[in-house]
Amino acid sequence: MTTLRLRPEDPADTGPVRRVLAAAFARPDVATPPEVGLVDELRDSDAWIPELAMVAEYGGEVVGYALLTRVRVKSDGDPTPAPALALGPVGVAPHRQRVGHGTAVVQAALDAATELGERLVVVLGNPAYYRRFGFGRADRMGLTSPWSGLGEPWQALVLPPATSDAPAPPQGEVLFPPPWSKV
Ligand SMILES: CC(C)(COP(=O)(O)OP(=O)(O)OC[C@H]1O[C@@H](n2cnc3c(N)ncnc32)[C@H](O)[C@@H]1OP(=O)(O)O)[C@@H](O)C(=O)NCCC(=O)NCCS
């Protein structure tokens, strides 16, 4: 039986990941969707966390991708922004959509983040999809961003504490690194 394998990406995955994202986010008005360049730029930046770039492999083929990268949360009165994660892009090759790969690869990335002791993940996306992972409205959790005004699509998830002395999830203004300005 062919099984789905979930694992962090390795250097050989760069091309296959580009192809999966290009197909998943294909639009008639652009040759290459911006999500492809976003991942390439994040990979070359300080925001990249190798353990949290997750691929889904089916029958030896990369068919899905979920990426968590570093963002910072600036709260009033605290000079040092706190670490958090942004989820995205998330994409599944069109010929393998709607069979659970997207859910599996996102959950694998979130589980890996929990193991690393991360406390907060933000995402901009369709609430109908992300609520299955426990995401809720970020504005109601005291989190702002350039996308706060969109309301429901601006979402956040508090991860369970890995240890009893884990820091509280941060609140405040979420600061995205420069590659995010492309999307
Ligand atoms: C969104 C995406 C990652 C989901 O992956 P998938 O492997 O097809 O999804 P799964 O099989 O794990 O889950 C299927 C469920 O997601 C829902 N779903 C799929 N795409 C969705 C979308 N764009 N918005 C809302 N719900 C969606 C399905 O209705 C289905 O719901 P159900 O479980 O209640 O029946 C994939 O369809 C994709 O790559 N889409 C294009 C890229 C994209 O839009 N990515 C960002 C998502 S906000």
The ligand as a Tripos MOL2 file, in Angstrom:
@<TRIPOS>MOLECULE
LIG
   48    50     1     0     0
SMALL
NO_CHARGES

@<TRIPOS>ATOM
      1 C1         -6.0130   24.1510    0.4480 C.3       1 LIG1
      2 C2         -5.2310   22.8600    0.2110 C.3       1 LIG1
      3 C3         -3.8220   23.0180    0.7680 C.3       1 LIG1
      4 C4         -5.9510   21.7380    0.9520 C.3       1 LIG1
      5 O1         -5.2280   20.5560    0.7940 O.3       1 LIG1
      6 P1         -6.0070   19.1900    0.4950 P.3       1 LIG1
      7 O2         -5.0160   18.0920    0.5820 O.co2     1 LIG1
      8 O3         -6.7470   19.3480   -0.7860 O.co2     1 LIG1
      9 O4         -7.0330   19.1790    1.7060 O.3       1 LIG1
     10 P2         -7.4550   17.9420    2.6030 P.3       1 LIG1
     11 O5         -7.7650   16.7640    1.7260 O.co2     1 LIG1
     12 O6         -6.4840   17.7270    3.6850 O.co2     1 LIG1
     13 O7         -8.7700   18.5130    3.2500 O.3       1 LIG1
     14 C5         -9.8890   18.5880    2.4430 C.3       1 LIG1
     15 C6        -10.8350   19.5330    3.1260 C.3       1 LIG1
     16 O8        -10.3650   20.8590    2.9350 O.3       1 LIG1
     17 C7        -11.3650   21.6250    2.2950 C.3       1 LIG1
     18 N1        -10.6880   22.5530    1.4110 N.ar      1 LIG1
     19 C8         -9.8410   22.2450    0.4150 C.ar      1 LIG1
     20 N2         -9.4060   23.3940   -0.1620 N.ar      1 LIG1
     21 C9         -9.9840   24.4170    0.5150 C.ar      1 LIG1
     22 C10        -9.9390   25.8170    0.3900 C.ar      1 LIG1
     23 N3         -9.1880   26.4380   -0.5370 N.pl3     1 LIG1
     24 N4        -10.6550   26.5510    1.2430 N.ar      1 LIG1
     25 C11       -11.4190   25.9460    2.1860 C.ar      1 LIG1
     26 N5        -11.5080   24.6240    2.3480 N.ar      1 LIG1
     27 C12       -10.8030   23.8690    1.5110 C.ar      1 LIG1
     28 C13       -12.2200   20.6110    1.5820 C.3       1 LIG1
     29 O9        -13.5230   21.1040    1.3860 O.3       1 LIG1
     30 C14       -12.2210   19.4600    2.5400 C.3       1 LIG1
     31 O10       -13.1380   19.6910    3.5860 O.3       1 LIG1
     32 P3        -13.8010   18.5160    4.4310 P.3       1 LIG1
     33 O11       -12.6860   17.7950    5.1510 O.co2     1 LIG1
     34 O12       -14.7110   19.2220    5.3830 O.co2     1 LIG1
     35 O13       -14.4920   17.6660    3.4270 O.co2     1 LIG1
     36 C15        -5.1570   22.4820   -1.2930 C.3       1 LIG1
     37 O14        -6.4620   22.3320   -1.7870 O.3       1 LIG1
     38 C16        -4.4180   23.5000   -2.1450 C.2       1 LIG1
     39 O15        -3.2080   23.3510   -2.3590 O.2       1 LIG1
     40 N6         -5.1360   24.5300   -2.6470 N.am      1 LIG1
     41 C17        -4.5340   25.5290   -3.5020 C.3       1 LIG1
     42 C18        -3.5550   26.3770   -2.7360 C.3       1 LIG1
     43 C19        -4.2110   27.1490   -1.6120 C.2       1 LIG1
     44 O16        -5.2650   27.7500   -1.7890 O.2       1 LIG1
     45 N7         -3.5390   27.1490   -0.4360 N.am      1 LIG1
     46 C20        -3.9420   27.9500    0.6990 C.3       1 LIG1
     47 C21        -5.1470   27.4810    1.4250 C.3       1 LIG1
     48 S1         -5.9690   28.8130    2.3090 S.3       1 LIG1
@<TRIPOS>BOND
     1     1     2 1
     2     2     3 1
     3     2     4 1
     4     2    36 1
     5     4     5 1
     6     5     6 1
     7     6     7 2
     8     6     8 1
     9     6     9 1
    10     9    10 1
    11    10    11 2
    12    10    12 1
    13    10    13 1
    14    13    14 1
    15    14    15 1
    16    15    16 1
    17    15    30 1
    18    16    17 1
    19    17    18 1
    20    17    28 1
    21    18    19 ar
    22    18    27 ar
    23    19    20 ar
    24    20    21 ar
    25    21    22 ar
    26    21    27 ar
    27    22    23 1
    28    22    24 ar
    29    24    25 ar
    30    25    26 ar
    31    26    27 ar
    32    28    29 1
    33    28    30 1
    34    30    31 1
    35    31    32 1
    36    32    33 2
    37    32    34 1
    38    32    35 1
    39    36    37 1
    40    36    38 1
    41    38    39 2
    42    38    40 1
    43    40    41 1
    44    41    42 1
    45    42    43 1
    46    43    44 2
    47    43    45 1
    48    45    46 1
    49    46    47 1
    50    47    48 1
@<TRIPOS>SUBSTRUCTURE
     1 LIG1         1 GROUP 0 **** ****
